[in-house]
């Protein structure tokens, strides 16, 4: 390698990590990050004080409420800094999973719109259901195994540790 060439940062691989640990430490933050990014682009139609329909961009406060996280967490998910700030930033999700995340964002926003004026209500059940659906899709497509192999030195190819058939 020449002196001017940049070293590619290698992912630190732990000797052993359960697939569930990979999901909690890497995949969930990456799903939340992508949901926040997609939700921030969405517009909903609401009725204003004058009874007129107006377009409203989904706010970071609303996204935080929908995802069950803090507003500063949403800010971190949306920052466009170079480099990787968190474990979730180390995972790139394939396009077919990003499309599923977009569907989940639409569902979560639709459910949020039904209860948004009720301060004591949340959409925890919808959020949980949608994130579980995304994770199941990732497992079924083998994406979770690919991510597990990336972060765990002992997850070999082929690996049937997660195969429950």
C-alpha positions as a Markdown table, in Angstrom:
| # | Residue | x | y | z |
|---|---|---|---|---|
| 1 | Unk | 0.0 | 0.0 | 0.0 |
| 2 | Unk | 1.4 | 3.4 | -0.9 |
| 3 | Unk | 2.0 | 6.1 | 1.8 |
| 4 | Unk | -0.9 | 8.2 | 0.4 |
| 5 | Unk | -3.4 | 5.4 | 0.2 |
| 6 | Unk | -6.0 | 5.4 | 2.9 |
| 7 | Unk | -6.4 | 2.3 | 5.1 |
| 8 | Unk | -9.8 | 0.8 | 5.0 |
| 9 | Unk | -11.2 | 0.6 | 8.5 |
| 10 | Unk | -11.9 | -3.1 | 9.3 |
| 11 | Unk | -14.8 | -4.1 | 11.4 |
| 12 | Unk | -13.7 | -5.3 | 14.8 |
| 13 | Unk | -14.8 | -8.9 | 15.0 |
| 14 | Unk | -15.5 | -10.4 | 18.4 |
| 15 | Unk | -14.5 | -14.0 | 18.9 |
| 16 | Unk | -18.0 | -15.0 | 19.8 |
| 17 | Unk | -21.3 | -13.2 | 19.7 |
| 18 | Unk | -24.8 | -14.6 | 19.7 |
| 19 | Unk | -27.0 | -13.6 | 16.7 |
| 20 | Unk | -29.4 | -11.9 | 19.1 |
| 21 | Unk | -26.5 | -9.7 | 20.4 |
| 22 | Unk | -25.9 | -8.6 | 16.8 |
| 23 | Unk | -29.5 | -7.8 | 16.4 |
| 24 | Unk | -29.6 | -5.7 | 19.6 |
| 25 | Unk | -26.3 | -3.9 | 19.2 |
| 26 | Unk | -26.1 | -3.4 | 15.5 |
| 27 | Unk | -29.3 | -4.2 | 13.6 |
| 28 | Unk | -31.9 | -2.4 | 15.8 |
| 29 | Unk | -30.0 | 0.9 | 15.8 |
| 30 | Unk | -29.6 | 0.6 | 12.0 |
| 31 | Unk | -33.3 | 0.0 | 11.6 |
| 32 | Unk | -34.2 | 2.9 | 13.8 |
| 33 | Unk | -31.7 | 5.1 | 11.9 |
| 34 | Unk | -33.3 | 4.2 | 8.6 |
| 35 | Unk | -36.9 | 4.6 | 9.9 |
| 36 | Unk | -36.0 | 8.1 | 11.2 |
| 37 | Unk | -34.4 | 9.0 | 7.9 |
| 38 | Unk | -37.5 | 7.8 | 5.9 |
| 39 | Unk | -40.0 | 9.4 | 8.4 |
| 40 | Unk | -38.2 | 12.7 | 8.1 |
| 41 | Unk | -39.1 | 12.8 | 4.4 |
| 42 | Unk | -42.8 | 12.1 | 4.9 |
| 43 | Unk | -45.6 | 14.6 | 4.7 |
| 44 | Unk | -49.0 | 14.1 | 6.2 |
| 45 | Unk | -52.2 | 16.1 | 5.6 |
| 46 | Unk | -53.8 | 17.6 | 8.7 |
| 47 | Unk | -56.7 | 19.9 | 9.4 |
| 48 | Unk | -55.5 | 23.3 | 10.9 |
| 49 | Unk | -57.4 | 25.6 | 13.3 |
| 50 | Unk | -59.3 | 27.1 | 10.4 |
| 51 | Unk | -60.5 | 23.7 | 9.2 |
| 52 | Unk | -58.3 | 23.8 | 6.2 |
| 53 | Unk | -56.2 | 20.8 | 5.0 |
| 54 | Unk | -52.5 | 21.6 | 5.2 |
| 55 | Unk | -49.4 | 19.5 | 4.5 |
| 56 | Unk | -47.2 | 18.9 | 7.5 |
| 57 | Unk | -43.7 | 17.5 | 7.6 |
| 58 | Unk | -43.3 | 14.9 | 10.3 |
| 59 | Unk | -41.1 | 16.4 | 13.0 |
| 60 | Unk | -38.2 | 14.9 | 15.0 |
| 61 | Unk | -40.4 | 15.1 | 18.1 |
| 62 | Unk | -43.1 | 13.0 | 16.4 |
| 63 | Unk | -40.5 | 10.6 | 15.1 |
| 64 | Unk | -39.1 | 10.1 | 18.6 |
| 65 | Unk | -42.5 | 9.4 | 19.9 |
| 66 | Unk | -43.2 | 6.9 | 17.1 |
| 67 | Unk | -39.9 | 5.1 | 17.7 |
| 68 | Unk | -39.9 | 5.2 | 21.5 |
| 69 | Unk | -36.6 | 7.1 | 21.7 |
| 70 | Unk | -35.4 | 10.6 | 22.7 |
| 71 | Unk | -35.3 | 13.6 | 20.4 |
| 72 | Unk | -31.5 | 13.7 | 20.7 |
| 73 | Unk | -31.4 | 10.1 | 19.5 |
| 74 | Unk | -33.3 | 11.1 | 16.4 |
| 75 | Unk | -30.9 | 14.0 | 15.8 |
| 76 | Unk | -28.0 | 11.5 | 15.9 |
| 77 | Unk | -29.7 | 9.2 | 13.5 |
| 78 | Unk | -30.2 | 12.1 | 11.1 |
| 79 | Unk | -26.8 | 13.6 | 11.3 |
| 80 | Unk | -24.8 | 13.4 | 8.1 |
| 81 | Unk | -21.3 | 13.4 | 9.5 |
| 82 | Unk | -18.5 | 11.4 | 7.9 |
| 83 | Unk | -17.5 | 8.2 | 9.7 |
| 84 | Unk | -19.5 | 5.9 | 11.9 |
| 85 | Unk | -20.8 | 7.3 | 15.1 |
| 86 | Unk | -22.5 | 4.3 | 16.5 |
| 87 | Unk | -22.8 | 0.5 | 16.1 |
| 88 | Unk | -25.9 | 1.0 | 14.0 |
| 89 | Unk | -23.9 | 3.1 | 11.5 |
| 90 | Unk | -21.7 | 0.1 | 10.8 |
| 91 | Unk | -24.6 | -1.9 | 9.2 |
| 92 | Unk | -25.7 | -1.2 | 5.6 |
| 93 | Unk | -29.1 | -2.6 | 4.8 |
| 94 | Unk | -29.9 | -4.0 | 1.4 |
| 95 | Unk | -32.4 | -2.2 | -0.9 |
| 96 | Unk | -35.1 | -4.8 | -0.4 |
| 97 | Unk | -34.9 | -4.2 | 3.4 |
| 98 | Unk | -35.0 | -0.5 | 2.9 |
| 99 | Unk | -38.2 | -0.9 | 0.9 |
| 100 | Unk | -39.7 | -2.8 | 3.9 |
| 101 | Unk | -38.6 | -0.1 | 6.2 |
| 102 | Unk | -40.4 | 2.5 | 4.0 |
| 103 | Unk | -43.6 | 0.4 | 4.3 |
| 104 | Unk | -43.2 | 0.2 | 8.1 |
| 105 | Unk | -42.6 | 4.0 | 8.3 |
| 106 | Unk | -45.9 | 4.5 | 6.4 |
| 107 | Unk | -47.8 | 2.2 | 8.7 |
| 108 | Unk | -46.3 | 3.8 | 11.8 |
| 109 | Unk | -47.1 | 7.3 | 10.6 |
| 110 | Unk | -50.7 | 6.2 | 9.7 |
| 111 | Unk | -51.2 | 4.7 | 13.2 |
| 112 | Unk | -49.6 | 7.8 | 14.8 |
| 113 | Unk | -52.0 | 10.1 | 13.0 |
| 114 | Unk | -54.9 | 8.3 | 14.6 |
| 115 | Unk | -53.7 | 8.9 | 18.1 |
| 116 | Unk | -51.3 | 11.9 | 17.9 |
| 117 | Unk | -53.6 | 14.3 | 19.9 |
| 118 | Unk | -53.9 | 11.8 | 22.7 |
| 119 | Unk | -51.0 | 12.5 | 25.0 |
| 120 | Unk | -51.4 | 9.3 | 27.0 |
| 121 | Unk | -51.3 | 7.1 | 23.9 |
| 122 | Unk | -48.4 | 5.7 | 22.1 |
| 123 | Unk | -47.8 | 3.4 | 19.1 |
| 124 | Unk | -45.5 | 1.0 | 20.9 |
| 125 | Unk | -47.4 | -2.0 | 19.7 |
| 126 | Unk | -47.2 | -0.8 | 16.0 |
| 127 | Unk | -43.5 | 0.1 | 16.3 |
| 128 | Unk | -42.7 | -3.3 | 17.9 |
| 129 | Unk | -44.7 | -5.2 | 15.3 |
| 130 | Unk | -43.2 | -3.4 | 12.4 |
| 131 | Unk | -39.6 | -3.8 | 13.7 |
| 132 | Unk | -40.2 | -7.5 | 14.3 |
| 133 | Unk | -41.6 | -7.8 | 10.8 |
| 134 | Unk | -38.4 | -6.2 | 9.4 |
| 135 | Unk | -36.1 | -8.5 | 11.4 |
| 136 | Unk | -38.1 | -11.5 | 10.4 |
| 137 | Unk | -37.7 | -10.5 | 6.7 |
| 138 | Unk | -34.0 | -10.0 | 7.3 |
| 139 | Unk | -33.7 | -13.5 | 8.9 |
| 140 | Unk | -35.7 | -15.1 | 6.1 |
| 141 | Unk | -33.6 | -13.5 | 3.4 |
| 142 | Unk | -30.3 | -14.5 | 5.1 |
| 143 | Unk | -29.3 | -10.8 | 5.8 |
| 144 | Unk | -29.1 | -11.4 | 9.5 |
| 145 | Unk | -26.6 | -14.2 | 9.0 |
| 146 | Unk | -24.5 | -12.0 | 6.7 |
| 147 | Unk | -24.4 | -9.3 | 9.4 |
| 148 | Unk | -23.6 | -11.9 | 12.1 |
| 149 | Unk | -20.7 | -13.2 | 10.0 |
| 150 | Unk | -19.4 | -9.7 | 9.6 |
| 151 | Unk | -19.2 | -9.1 | 13.3 |
| 152 | Unk | -18.4 | -12.5 | 14.7 |
| 153 | Unk | -15.2 | -14.4 | 14.0 |
| 154 | Unk | -16.8 | -17.8 | 14.7 |
| 155 | Unk | -19.9 | -17.5 | 12.5 |
| 156 | Unk | -18.8 | -19.5 | 9.5 |
| 157 | Unk | -20.1 | -20.1 | 6.0 |
| 158 | Unk | -22.2 | -22.2 | 5.9 |
| 159 | Unk | -23.7 | -21.8 | 9.3 |
| 160 | Unk | -26.8 | -23.5 | 10.5 |
| 161 | Unk | -26.7 | -22.3 | 14.2 |
| 162 | Unk | -29.9 | -20.2 | 13.7 |
| 163 | Unk | -31.7 | -22.8 | 11.5 |
| 164 | Unk | -34.6 | -23.9 | 13.5 |
| 165 | Unk | -36.2 | -26.0 | 10.8 |
